[in-house]
Amino acid sequence: MKVYLTLLSKKEYQEAVAYYDEQSRVVGDKFIAEVEEAIDLIRYYGLAWPKVTKNLRRYVLKRFPYMMLYKIYKDRIVIFAIAHQHRHPSYYLKRTS
């Protein structure tokens, strides 16, 4: 199944990569690799992660304090947020309705 990132989730992803690249290029590369792995896992096992709302699911990254919020549709999966876990959830939950 095809996985799509919304414009806002792409922006969050790019900002996180830029932040980690500032710390160390190696850390930035590790973040990219973990997000890519998460996207593959969501693509193949999307129903495995818990629901946040009726249709919204959450995948938590293992080594970084980020989570990915996504919905599964008949023909695609849409990632609505790649969110830092210490931010207030109201900002990203609004985008999914």
Secondary structure by P-SEA (a helix, b strand, c coil): cbbbbcaaaaaaaaaaaaaaaaacaaaaaaaaaaaaaaaaaaaccccccccccccbbbbbbccccbbbbbccccccccccccccccccaaaaaaaac
